[in-house]
Amino acid sequence: MSWQKAMHYGDVQELNLTDTISAERFLGLMIVPVQIEGEAYRFLFDTGAPFAISEELQQRYQYKTVSKGHIVDSDNNRSKIAYVSVDSLRLSGTTFANMTAFVGDFRSNPKLACLELDGIIGSNLMRHCNWSVDLHNNRLLLNPALPDTTNHFHYPFSMNKQYDILVDLSIKGKSLKHIKVDYGSNGYFSVNSSLFQKLLDENLIADGLINRGESQSGIIGDVVCIEERMALLDSLWIGEALFSNLSLEEGSSTLFGTACLEDYMVTIDWKRRLLFFEPQEVPHKLPISYGFTLGIKDDSTVYVQSVVDSLGAFNVGLRFGDEVLSVNYIDFSKDSYCDYVELMNKKPDSLKLKVVSEEDTAEFCINRELLY
């Protein structure tokens, strides 16, 4: 069958009222425990993707293939995939049956491989229940009591063929249509190049920073060259819900990520297609960055993958392509790239890098700093 038809399949066999699910927060994302045939697995909670299982799970359980197609990741890389029917899986006290999942390679992207994921709780599965997403307390509420529309910020959303949540945003009175709300992105607000330029031309944002080098953020894992602009967005609205001091980033995809959503507990009412926003009593986090990213090559060499112009890392001399020998206590001659990813999850105030640049060895101390 077509993948669009396959997305409609699945149901809930057993539904507990207001089931609380504790999540692990890693790099800003939510990873939840899922049970399949009595075994525990790690799944990413992701409103911006369909339900998925790893190639390893498919090899183990041999689910029936129901469709074949393509997937396009956040870097606009494209790959062939198979869709299978997962007989049963359990999320806390709730059982989902006959759900369509695509089979993905969660090891092809080295950053994603460090999360050790077995699958994705995606939007075509989520639509069978209502959810509250509490990033501050690292938890999900499955089938919660729905808020009163008279006392809570709420806003309608639309959906596409894979049940992505799409909303209209307002920036200084300018409406942006069909923006994806993506809990699978740990970034801020990303827009494509034409929309970024349009916001500049209409003086809704000002010239900011440029991130140069390479990116490797999608599930397919292919490296793409980037020269992406960044700007401070002082405010935007989703209905009556205000989001302040966000980083607006030029990218391959247009989406609204978890770094923006931490100010609210968001309840998703799938039946009425409404989002409810409950303000969290936590200080708003301003955009902070080290000003660079690290990647790993096929020969296991760790290198500077991108650098943001005019920030501290650039100003002290760090450059795209530099080979990295160590970061803080991590020595890449004996430690792994995933040790570095684990370090970044802890968000240290500063990083001490030893690098090889133009055949010379240099050391840099780089602090986390405000982007704007």
BALOBA-1460 file (C-alpha; in Angstrom, 3 decimals):
// residues 372
<rec num="1" residu="m" x="0.000" y="0.000" z="0.000"/>
<rec num="2" residu="s" x="1.063" y="3.637" z="-0.217"/>
<rec num="3" residu="w" x="2.890" y="5.029" z="2.806"/>
<rec num="4" residu="q" x="0.143" y="7.656" z="3.229"/>
<rec num="5" residu="k" x="-2.421" y="4.873" z="3.656"/>
<rec num="6" residu="a" x="-0.105" y="2.930" z="5.965"/>
<rec num="7" residu="m" x="0.172" y="5.993" z="8.253"/>
<rec num="8" residu="h" x="-3.559" y="5.658" z="9.079"/>
<rec num="9" residu="y" x="-3.132" y="2.214" z="10.632"/>
<rec num="10" residu="g" x="-2.873" y="1.363" z="14.333"/>
<rec num="11" residu="d" x="-4.979" y="1.675" z="17.465"/>
<rec num="12" residu="v" x="-4.831" y="1.613" z="21.255"/>
<rec num="13" residu="q" x="-5.713" y="-1.681" z="22.933"/>
<rec num="14" residu="e" x="-5.332" y="-0.582" z="26.535"/>
<rec num="15" residu="l" x="-5.412" y="2.997" z="27.779"/>
<rec num="16" residu="n" x="-4.794" y="4.066" z="31.356"/>
<rec num="17" residu="l" x="-6.066" y="7.447" z="32.475"/>
<rec num="18" residu="t" x="-3.383" y="10.106" z="32.960"/>
<rec num="19" residu="d" x="-0.358" y="7.869" z="32.756"/>
<rec num="20" residu="t" x="2.883" y="9.620" z="33.817"/>
<rec num="21" residu="i" x="6.022" y="8.645" z="31.911"/>
<rec num="22" residu="s" x="9.452" y="9.661" z="33.209"/>
<rec num="23" residu="a" x="11.831" y="10.658" z="30.434"/>
<rec num="24" residu="e" x="15.586" y="10.936" z="30.206"/>
<rec num="25" residu="r" x="16.739" y="14.327" z="28.957"/>
<rec num="26" residu="f" x="19.810" y="14.068" z="26.750"/>
<rec num="27" residu="l" x="21.086" y="17.037" z="24.744"/>
<rec num="28" residu="g" x="17.694" y="18.668" z="25.314"/>
<rec num="29" residu="l" x="15.716" y="15.753" z="23.842"/>
<rec num="30" residu="m" x="13.317" y="13.379" z="25.629"/>
<rec num="31" residu="i" x="14.062" y="9.647" z="25.576"/>
<rec num="32" residu="v" x="11.341" y="7.371" z="26.925"/>
<rec num="33" residu="p" x="11.248" y="3.663" z="27.858"/>
<rec num="34" residu="v" x="9.200" y="1.385" z="25.573"/>
<rec num="35" residu="q" x="8.453" y="-2.307" z="26.045"/>
<rec num="36" residu="i" x="8.224" y="-4.783" z="23.162"/>
<rec num="37" residu="e" x="7.522" y="-8.403" z="24.055"/>
<rec num="38" residu="g" x="8.676" y="-7.777" z="27.612"/>
<rec num="39" residu="e" x="12.000" y="-6.178" z="26.614"/>
<rec num="40" residu="a" x="12.847" y="-2.533" z="27.417"/>
<rec num="41" residu="y" x="14.043" y="-0.180" z="24.674"/>
<rec num="42" residu="r" x="14.982" y="3.508" z="24.286"/>
<rec num="43" residu="f" x="12.774" y="5.626" z="22.012"/>
<rec num="44" residu="l" x="13.027" y="9.314" z="21.168"/>
<rec num="45" residu="f" x="9.859" y="11.387" z="21.694"/>
<rec num="46" residu="d" x="9.591" y="13.283" z="18.408"/>
<rec num="47" residu="t" x="6.554" y="15.161" z="17.083"/>
<rec num="48" residu="g" x="8.487" y="15.987" z="13.903"/>
<rec num="49" residu="a" x="8.889" y="12.423" z="12.602"/>
<rec num="50" residu="p" x="6.789" y="9.282" z="12.055"/>
<rec num="51" residu="f" x="6.973" y="6.278" z="14.363"/>
<rec num="52" residu="a" x="10.191" y="4.344" z="13.690"/>
<rec num="53" residu="i" x="12.159" y="1.314" z="14.806"/>
<rec num="54" residu="s" x="15.844" y="0.530" z="14.339"/>
<rec num="55" residu="e" x="17.199" y="-1.942" z="11.815"/>
<rec num="56" residu="e" x="18.293" y="-4.071" z="14.763"/>
<rec num="57" residu="l" x="14.714" y="-4.320" z="16.099"/>
<rec num="58" residu="q" x="13.448" y="-5.236" z="12.640"/>
<rec num="59" residu="q" x="16.059" y="-7.974" z="12.347"/>
<rec num="60" residu="r" x="15.027" y="-9.315" z="15.740"/>
<rec num="61" residu="y" x="11.241" y="-9.263" z="15.356"/>
<rec num="62" residu="q" x="10.816" y="-9.551" z="11.563"/>
<rec num="63" residu="y" x="7.731" y="-7.327" z="11.300"/>
<rec num="64" residu="k" x="5.704" y="-7.495" z="8.103"/>
<rec num="65" residu="t" x="6.573" y="-4.917" z="5.453"/>
<rec num="66" residu="v" x="3.477" y="-2.948" z="4.430"/>
<rec num="67" residu="s" x="4.970" y="-0.211" z="2.231"/>
<rec num="68" residu="k" x="8.191" y="1.186" z="0.798"/>
<rec num="69" residu="g" x="9.169" y="4.765" z="0.143"/>
<rec num="70" residu="h" x="11.656" y="7.509" z="0.955"/>
<rec num="71" residu="i" x="12.450" y="9.663" z="3.950"/>
<rec num="72" residu="v" x="13.931" y="13.176" z="3.919"/>
<rec num="73" residu="d" x="15.825" y="14.150" z="7.074"/>
<rec num="74" residu="s" x="16.432" y="17.567" z="8.662"/>
<rec num="75" residu="d" x="19.490" y="18.145" z="6.436"/>
<rec num="76" residu="n" x="17.346" y="17.409" z="3.343"/>
<rec num="77" residu="n" x="19.150" y="14.120" z="2.735"/>
<rec num="78" residu="r" x="16.959" y="11.480" z="1.078"/>
<rec num="79" residu="s" x="17.017" y="7.712" z="1.527"/>
<rec num="80" residu="k" x="14.904" y="4.652" z="0.678"/>
<rec num="81" residu="i" x="13.097" y="3.017" z="3.612"/>
<rec num="82" residu="a" x="10.640" y="0.237" z="4.372"/>
<rec num="83" residu="y" x="7.485" y="0.665" z="6.468"/>
<rec num="84" residu="v" x="6.506" y="-2.234" z="8.732"/>
<rec num="85" residu="s" x="3.550" y="-3.055" z="10.980"/>
<rec num="86" residu="v" x="4.600" y="-3.336" z="14.638"/>
<rec num="87" residu="d" x="2.229" y="-5.826" z="16.264"/>
<rec num="88" residu="s" x="2.351" y="-4.410" z="19.784"/>
<rec num="89" residu="l" x="4.352" y="-2.065" z="21.983"/>
<rec num="90" residu="r" x="3.767" y="-0.787" z="25.475"/>
<rec num="91" residu="l" x="4.410" y="2.736" z="26.692"/>
<rec num="92" residu="s" x="4.059" y="2.638" z="30.486"/>
<rec num="93" residu="g" x="0.504" y="1.316" z="31.040"/>
<rec num="94" residu="t" x="-0.739" y="1.883" z="27.483"/>
<rec num="95" residu="t" x="-0.525" y="-0.652" z="24.641"/>
<rec num="96" residu="f" x="-0.428" y="0.379" z="20.986"/>
<rec num="97" residu="a" x="-1.176" y="-2.215" z="18.292"/>
<rec num="98" residu="n" x="-0.531" y="-2.591" z="14.550"/>
<rec num="99" residu="m" x="1.331" y="0.701" z="14.292"/>
<rec num="100" residu="t" x="3.116" y="1.586" z="11.059"/>
<rec num="101" residu="a" x="6.810" y="2.355" z="11.558"/>
<rec num="102" residu="f" x="9.636" y="3.099" z="9.175"/>
<rec num="103" residu="v" x="12.849" y="1.115" z="9.659"/>
<rec num="104" residu="g" x="15.765" y="3.473" z="10.255"/>
<rec num="105" residu="d" x="19.523" y="3.209" z="10.651"/>
<rec num="106" residu="f" x="20.157" y="5.001" z="13.954"/>
<rec num="107" residu="r" x="23.901" y="4.310" z="13.725"/>
<rec num="108" residu="s" x="24.631" y="6.114" z="10.435"/>
<rec num="109" residu="n" x="24.823" y="9.537" z="12.120"/>
<rec num="110" residu="p" x="27.604" y="9.354" z="14.773"/>
<rec num="111" residu="k" x="25.897" y="11.954" z="16.970"/>
<rec num="112" residu="l" x="22.628" y="10.041" z="16.870"/>
<rec num="113" residu="a" x="24.467" y="6.762" z="17.478"/>
<rec num="114" residu="c" x="25.670" y="8.104" z="20.839"/>
<rec num="115" residu="l" x="22.047" y="8.328" z="22.023"/>
<rec num="116" residu="e" x="21.757" y="4.523" z="21.616"/>
<rec num="117" residu="l" x="18.191" y="4.778" z="20.330"/>
<rec num="118" residu="d" x="16.020" y="1.814" z="19.407"/>
<rec num="119" residu="g" x="13.318" y="3.887" z="17.742"/>
<rec num="120" residu="i" x="11.162" y="7.014" z="17.622"/>
<rec num="121" residu="i" x="7.776" y="7.637" z="19.222"/>
<rec num="122" residu="g" x="6.443" y="9.602" z="16.267"/>
<rec num="123" residu="s" x="3.403" y="11.638" z="15.390"/>
<rec num="124" residu="n" x="1.348" y="8.899" z="13.694"/>
<rec num="125" residu="l" x="1.475" y="6.949" z="16.986"/>
<rec num="126" residu="m" x="0.930" y="9.989" z="19.204"/>
<rec num="127" residu="r" x="-2.305" y="10.956" z="17.455"/>
<rec num="128" residu="h" x="-4.156" y="8.063" z="19.149"/>
<rec num="129" residu="c" x="-3.902" y="9.807" z="22.566"/>
<rec num="130" residu="n" x="-3.569" y="13.243" z="24.104"/>
<rec num="131" residu="w" x="-0.246" y="14.244" z="25.647"/>
<rec num="132" residu="s" x="1.233" y="16.832" z="27.994"/>
<rec num="133" residu="v" x="4.928" y="17.535" z="27.453"/>
<rec num="134" residu="d" x="6.679" y="18.788" z="30.607"/>
<rec num="135" residu="l" x="10.283" y="19.543" z="29.634"/>
<rec num="136" residu="h" x="11.047" y="21.205" z="32.974"/>
<rec num="137" residu="n" x="10.244" y="18.054" z="34.976"/>
<rec num="138" residu="n" x="11.385" y="15.564" z="32.314"/>
<rec num="139" residu="r" x="8.057" y="13.816" z="31.994"/>
<rec num="140" residu="l" x="5.162" y="13.098" z="29.678"/>
<rec num="141" residu="l" x="1.531" y="12.811" z="30.701"/>
<rec num="142" residu="l" x="-0.335" y="10.335" z="28.508"/>
<rec num="143" residu="n" x="-4.058" y="11.018" z="28.164"/>
<rec num="144" residu="p" x="-4.056" y="13.905" z="30.708"/>
<rec num="145" residu="a" x="-7.092" y="15.847" z="31.859"/>
<rec num="146" residu="l" x="-7.456" y="18.529" z="29.194"/>
<rec num="147" residu="p" x="-7.092" y="22.167" z="30.280"/>
<rec num="148" residu="d" x="-10.052" y="24.528" z="30.253"/>
<rec num="149" residu="t" x="-10.042" y="26.608" z="27.072"/>
<rec num="150" residu="t" x="-11.244" y="29.666" z="29.016"/>
<rec num="151" residu="n" x="-8.238" y="29.715" z="31.401"/>
<rec num="152" residu="h" x="-5.300" y="28.511" z="29.291"/>
<rec num="153" residu="f" x="-3.537" y="29.795" z="26.201"/>
<rec num="154" residu="h" x="-4.610" y="27.566" z="23.348"/>
<rec num="155" residu="y" x="-4.187" y="27.579" z="19.612"/>
<rec num="156" residu="p" x="-5.362" y="25.340" z="16.754"/>
<rec num="157" residu="f" x="-2.946" y="23.278" z="14.701"/>
<rec num="158" residu="s" x="-3.138" y="21.519" z="11.357"/>
<rec num="159" residu="m" x="-1.467" y="18.315" z="10.175"/>
<rec num="160" residu="n" x="0.188" y="16.967" z="7.056"/>
<rec num="161" residu="k" x="0.092" y="13.385" z="5.713"/>
<rec num="162" residu="q" x="2.456" y="12.068" z="8.381"/>
<rec num="163" residu="y" x="0.627" y="13.911" z="11.212"/>
<rec num="164" residu="d" x="3.275" y="16.576" z="11.892"/>
<rec num="165" residu="i" x="1.917" y="19.359" z="14.131"/>
<rec num="166" residu="l" x="1.817" y="22.621" z="12.133"/>
<rec num="167" residu="v" x="1.022" y="26.045" z="13.615"/>
<rec num="168" residu="d" x="0.940" y="29.661" z="12.464"/>
<rec num="169" residu="l" x="3.349" y="32.027" z="14.234"/>
<rec num="170" residu="s" x="3.293" y="35.797" z="14.490"/>
<rec num="171" residu="i" x="6.433" y="37.980" z="14.453"/>
<rec num="172" residu="k" x="5.713" y="41.684" z="14.946"/>
<rec num="173" residu="g" x="2.327" y="41.221" z="13.275"/>
<rec num="174" residu="k" x="3.746" y="39.145" z="10.398"/>
<rec num="175" residu="s" x="2.154" y="35.694" z="10.148"/>
<rec num="176" residu="l" x="4.292" y="32.656" z="9.279"/>
<rec num="177" residu="k" x="2.207" y="29.696" z="8.146"/>
<rec num="178" residu="h" x="2.489" y="25.959" z="8.829"/>
<rec num="179" residu="i" x="5.564" y="25.858" z="11.093"/>
<rec num="180" residu="k" x="6.397" y="22.399" z="12.434"/>
<rec num="181" residu="v" x="6.437" y="21.990" z="16.243"/>
<rec num="182" residu="d" x="9.315" y="19.551" z="16.624"/>
<rec num="183" residu="y" x="10.200" y="17.926" z="19.959"/>
<rec num="184" residu="g" x="12.800" y="15.900" z="18.058"/>
<rec num="185" residu="s" x="14.906" y="19.038" z="17.464"/>
<rec num="186" residu="n" x="17.034" y="20.362" z="20.320"/>
<rec num="187" residu="g" x="17.539" y="23.712" z="18.583"/>
<rec num="188" residu="y" x="15.624" y="26.985" z="18.572"/>
<rec num="189" residu="f" x="13.642" y="28.291" z="15.589"/>
<rec num="190" residu="s" x="14.990" y="27.233" z="12.194"/>
<rec num="191" residu="v" x="13.707" y="28.567" z="8.879"/>
<rec num="192" residu="n" x="14.718" y="27.972" z="5.269"/>
<rec num="193" residu="s" x="16.895" y="30.473" z="3.392"/>
<rec num="194" residu="s" x="14.100" y="32.213" z="1.489"/>
<rec num="195" residu="l" x="12.063" y="32.821" z="4.657"/>
<rec num="196" residu="f" x="15.126" y="34.049" z="6.556"/>
<rec num="197" residu="q" x="15.870" y="36.536" z="3.772"/>
<rec num="198" residu="k" x="12.237" y="37.674" z="3.706"/>
<rec num="199" residu="l" x="12.348" y="38.415" z="7.448"/>
<rec num="200" residu="l" x="15.539" y="40.418" z="6.889"/>
<rec num="201" residu="d" x="14.049" y="42.359" z="3.972"/>
<rec num="202" residu="e" x="10.986" y="43.289" z="6.030"/>
<rec num="203" residu="n" x="13.184" y="44.424" z="8.972"/>
<rec num="204" residu="l" x="11.672" y="41.847" z="11.289"/>
<rec num="205" residu="i" x="15.159" y="40.663" z="12.230"/>
<rec num="206" residu="a" x="18.618" y="42.231" z="11.966"/>
<rec num="207" residu="d" x="21.860" y="40.856" z="10.546"/>
<rec num="208" residu="g" x="23.517" y="38.600" z="13.091"/>
<rec num="209" residu="l" x="26.060" y="35.800" z="13.037"/>
<rec num="210" residu="i" x="27.125" y="33.193" z="10.458"/>
<rec num="211" residu="n" x="27.840" y="29.527" z="11.205"/>
<rec num="212" residu="r" x="30.268" y="28.080" z="8.612"/>
<rec num="213" residu="g" x="31.504" y="24.577" z="7.946"/>
<rec num="214" residu="e" x="29.523" y="21.354" z="7.826"/>
<rec num="215" residu="s" x="26.365" y="19.947" z="9.413"/>
<rec num="216" residu="q" x="25.411" y="16.381" z="10.292"/>
<rec num="217" residu="s" x="22.129" y="16.588" z="12.169"/>
<rec num="218" residu="g" x="19.769" y="14.356" z="10.167"/>
<rec num="219" residu="i" x="18.944" y="10.696" z="10.763"/>
<rec num="220" residu="i" x="20.537" y="9.671" z="7.446"/>
<rec num="221" residu="g" x="23.847" y="11.092" z="8.637"/>
<rec num="222" residu="d" x="25.251" y="12.513" z="5.400"/>
<rec num="223" residu="v" x="27.501" y="15.541" z="5.903"/>
<rec num="224" residu="v" x="26.374" y="18.753" z="4.165"/>
<rec num="225" residu="c" x="28.271" y="22.031" z="3.718"/>
<rec num="226" residu="i" x="26.704" y="25.023" z="5.462"/>
<rec num="227" residu="e" x="26.987" y="28.776" z="5.631"/>
<rec num="228" residu="e" x="23.981" y="29.543" z="7.804"/>
<rec num="229" residu="r" x="22.924" y="32.916" z="9.126"/>
<rec num="230" residu="m" x="21.731" y="33.399" z="12.701"/>
<rec num="231" residu="a" x="19.822" y="36.275" z="14.310"/>
<rec num="232" residu="l" x="18.223" y="37.195" z="17.611"/>
<rec num="233" residu="l" x="14.432" y="37.077" z="17.542"/>
<rec num="234" residu="d" x="13.200" y="39.197" z="20.442"/>
<rec num="235" residu="s" x="9.637" y="37.870" z="20.404"/>
<rec num="236" residu="l" x="7.087" y="35.759" z="18.588"/>
<rec num="237" residu="w" x="3.585" y="34.565" z="19.372"/>
<rec num="238" residu="i" x="1.638" y="31.349" z="18.966"/>
<rec num="239" residu="g" x="-1.830" y="32.677" z="19.627"/>
<rec num="240" residu="e" x="-1.542" y="34.305" z="23.095"/>
<rec num="241" residu="a" x="1.595" y="32.365" z="24.072"/>
<rec num="242" residu="l" x="4.673" y="34.610" z="23.986"/>
<rec num="243" residu="f" x="8.182" y="33.312" z="23.240"/>
<rec num="244" residu="s" x="11.019" y="35.776" z="23.904"/>
<rec num="245" residu="n" x="14.717" y="36.136" z="23.044"/>
<rec num="246" residu="l" x="15.106" y="33.175" z="20.715"/>
<rec num="247" residu="s" x="17.842" y="32.266" z="18.282"/>
<rec num="248" residu="l" x="16.551" y="32.281" z="14.704"/>
<rec num="249" residu="e" x="18.687" y="30.042" z="12.519"/>
<rec num="250" residu="e" x="18.827" y="29.571" z="8.763"/>
<rec num="251" residu="g" x="18.621" y="25.874" z="7.935"/>
<rec num="252" residu="s" x="17.441" y="23.189" z="5.561"/>
<rec num="253" residu="s" x="14.145" y="22.745" z="7.427"/>
<rec num="254" residu="t" x="11.627" y="25.100" z="9.008"/>
<rec num="255" residu="l" x="10.790" y="23.985" z="12.546"/>
<rec num="256" residu="f" x="10.244" y="25.113" z="16.128"/>
<rec num="257" residu="g" x="12.458" y="23.128" z="18.548"/>
<rec num="258" residu="t" x="12.683" y="22.224" z="22.219"/>
<rec num="259" residu="a" x="14.991" y="25.140" z="23.082"/>
<rec num="260" residu="c" x="11.986" y="27.417" z="22.374"/>
<rec num="261" residu="l" x="9.380" y="25.229" z="24.063"/>
<rec num="262" residu="e" x="10.926" y="24.964" z="27.553"/>
<rec num="263" residu="d" x="8.990" y="28.014" z="28.799"/>
<rec num="264" residu="y" x="5.674" y="26.130" z="28.610"/>
<rec num="265" residu="m" x="4.146" y="22.784" z="29.431"/>
<rec num="266" residu="v" x="2.378" y="21.949" z="26.176"/>
<rec num="267" residu="t" x="-0.735" y="19.779" z="25.996"/>
<rec num="268" residu="i" x="-1.613" y="18.266" z="22.611"/>
<rec num="269" residu="d" x="-5.348" y="17.675" z="22.068"/>
<rec num="270" residu="w" x="-5.428" y="15.566" z="18.916"/>
<rec num="271" residu="k" x="-9.214" y="15.221" z="18.680"/>
<rec num="272" residu="r" x="-9.855" y="18.961" z="18.643"/>
<rec num="273" residu="r" x="-6.449" y="19.778" z="17.131"/>
<rec num="274" residu="l" x="-5.544" y="22.267" z="19.842"/>
<rec num="275" residu="l" x="-2.287" y="23.072" z="21.612"/>
<rec num="276" residu="f" x="-2.507" y="24.337" z="25.206"/>
<rec num="277" residu="f" x="0.371" y="26.373" z="26.680"/>
<rec num="278" residu="e" x="0.830" y="26.470" z="30.454"/>
<rec num="279" residu="p" x="3.658" y="28.829" z="31.526"/>
<rec num="280" residu="q" x="6.440" y="27.227" z="33.561"/>
<rec num="281" residu="e" x="7.730" y="29.034" z="36.642"/>
<rec num="282" residu="v" x="11.365" y="28.803" z="35.556"/>
<rec num="283" residu="p" x="13.793" y="31.520" z="34.414"/>
<rec num="284" residu="h" x="13.884" y="31.976" z="30.657"/>
<rec num="285" residu="k" x="17.175" y="30.742" z="29.178"/>
<rec num="286" residu="l" x="18.918" y="33.109" z="26.789"/>
<rec num="287" residu="p" x="20.653" y="31.610" z="23.719"/>
<rec num="288" residu="i" x="24.111" y="30.410" z="24.813"/>
<rec num="289" residu="s" x="26.732" y="28.615" z="22.735"/>
<rec num="290" residu="y" x="30.382" y="27.542" z="22.639"/>
<rec num="291" residu="g" x="30.450" y="28.872" z="19.075"/>
<rec num="292" residu="f" x="31.596" y="25.645" z="17.429"/>
<rec num="293" residu="t" x="30.664" y="21.994" z="16.862"/>
<rec num="294" residu="l" x="32.788" y="18.875" z="16.533"/>
<rec num="295" residu="g" x="32.288" y="15.967" z="14.150"/>
<rec num="296" residu="i" x="34.005" y="12.678" z="13.443"/>
<rec num="297" residu="k" x="35.369" y="11.412" z="10.129"/>
<rec num="298" residu="d" x="35.260" y="7.865" z="8.776"/>
<rec num="299" residu="d" x="38.832" y="7.308" z="9.980"/>
<rec num="300" residu="s" x="37.711" y="8.255" z="13.552"/>
<rec num="301" residu="t" x="39.473" y="11.626" z="13.429"/>
<rec num="302" residu="v" x="37.575" y="14.215" z="15.480"/>
<rec num="303" residu="y" x="37.543" y="17.623" z="13.803"/>
<rec num="304" residu="v" x="36.014" y="21.094" z="14.092"/>
<rec num="305" residu="q" x="32.836" y="20.716" z="12.049"/>
<rec num="306" residu="s" x="31.607" y="24.314" z="12.167"/>
<rec num="307" residu="v" x="32.536" y="27.662" z="13.733"/>
<rec num="308" residu="v" x="30.373" y="30.733" z="14.332"/>
<rec num="309" residu="d" x="32.003" y="33.956" z="13.107"/>
<rec num="310" residu="s" x="32.819" y="36.651" z="15.688"/>
<rec num="311" residu="l" x="32.278" y="34.506" z="18.806"/>
<rec num="312" residu="g" x="34.999" y="33.497" z="21.261"/>
<rec num="313" residu="a" x="35.974" y="30.226" z="19.552"/>
<rec num="314" residu="f" x="36.534" y="32.046" z="16.242"/>
<rec num="315" residu="n" x="38.277" y="34.984" z="17.897"/>
<rec num="316" residu="v" x="40.897" y="32.800" z="19.628"/>
<rec num="317" residu="g" x="41.715" y="31.063" z="16.323"/>
<rec num="318" residu="l" x="39.619" y="27.879" z="16.132"/>
<rec num="319" residu="r" x="38.815" y="27.054" z="12.506"/>
<rec num="320" residu="f" x="36.689" y="24.641" z="10.524"/>
<rec num="321" residu="g" x="38.635" y="21.470" z="9.701"/>
<rec num="322" residu="d" x="41.090" y="21.626" z="12.615"/>
<rec num="323" residu="e" x="41.854" y="18.156" z="14.002"/>
<rec num="324" residu="v" x="40.930" y="17.892" z="17.687"/>
<rec num="325" residu="l" x="43.231" y="15.849" z="19.937"/>
<rec num="326" residu="s" x="41.451" y="16.382" z="23.262"/>
<rec num="327" residu="v" x="38.589" y="18.216" z="24.968"/>
<rec num="328" residu="n" x="38.911" y="18.725" z="28.738"/>
<rec num="329" residu="y" x="39.644" y="15.269" z="30.213"/>
<rec num="330" residu="i" x="38.757" y="13.438" z="26.948"/>
<rec num="331" residu="d" x="41.776" y="12.230" z="24.967"/>
<rec num="332" residu="f" x="40.654" y="11.075" z="21.528"/>
<rec num="333" residu="s" x="43.671" y="8.756" z="21.180"/>
<rec num="334" residu="k" x="41.962" y="6.509" z="23.732"/>
<rec num="335" residu="d" x="38.504" y="7.968" z="24.393"/>
<rec num="336" residu="s" x="35.529" y="7.942" z="22.009"/>
<rec num="337" residu="y" x="33.521" y="10.620" z="20.250"/>
<rec num="338" residu="c" x="30.533" y="9.540" z="22.376"/>
<rec num="339" residu="d" x="32.528" y="10.506" z="25.502"/>
<rec num="340" residu="y" x="32.609" y="14.019" z="24.051"/>
<rec num="341" residu="v" x="28.842" y="13.937" z="23.365"/>
<rec num="342" residu="e" x="28.280" y="12.876" z="26.989"/>
<rec num="343" residu="l" x="30.437" y="15.802" z="28.130"/>
<rec num="344" residu="m" x="28.356" y="18.231" z="26.043"/>
<rec num="345" residu="n" x="25.212" y="16.876" z="27.675"/>
<rec num="346" residu="k" x="26.608" y="18.117" z="31.023"/>
<rec num="347" residu="k" x="27.046" y="21.662" z="29.612"/>
<rec num="348" residu="p" x="30.356" y="22.642" z="31.270"/>
<rec num="349" residu="d" x="30.997" y="26.370" z="31.553"/>
<rec num="350" residu="s" x="34.207" y="26.096" z="29.545"/>
<rec num="351" residu="l" x="36.039" y="23.700" z="27.234"/>
<rec num="352" residu="k" x="39.801" y="23.290" z="26.852"/>
<rec num="353" residu="l" x="40.669" y="22.064" z="23.348"/>
<rec num="354" residu="k" x="43.976" y="20.787" z="22.009"/>
<rec num="355" residu="v" x="43.968" y="20.931" z="18.214"/>
<rec num="356" residu="v" x="46.216" y="20.533" z="15.206"/>
<rec num="357" residu="s" x="45.854" y="23.514" z="12.884"/>
<rec num="358" residu="e" x="48.089" y="23.873" z="9.796"/>
<rec num="359" residu="e" x="50.434" y="21.242" z="11.286"/>
<rec num="360" residu="d" x="50.913" y="23.231" z="14.512"/>
<rec num="361" residu="t" x="49.478" y="22.158" z="17.863"/>
<rec num="362" residu="a" x="47.540" y="24.760" z="19.820"/>
<rec num="363" residu="e" x="45.399" y="24.897" z="22.935"/>
<rec num="364" residu="f" x="42.259" y="26.982" z="23.326"/>
<rec num="365" residu="c" x="40.031" y="27.653" z="26.323"/>
<rec num="366" residu="i" x="36.526" y="28.472" z="25.163"/>
<rec num="367" residu="n" x="33.651" y="29.600" z="27.380"/>
<rec num="368" residu="r" x="29.939" y="29.286" z="26.830"/>
<rec num="369" residu="e" x="28.689" y="32.754" z="25.969"/>
<rec num="370" residu="l" x="25.573" y="34.602" z="24.900"/>
<rec num="371" residu="l" x="25.009" y="34.301" z="21.168"/>
<rec num="372" residu="y" x="23.769" y="37.883" z="20.837"/>
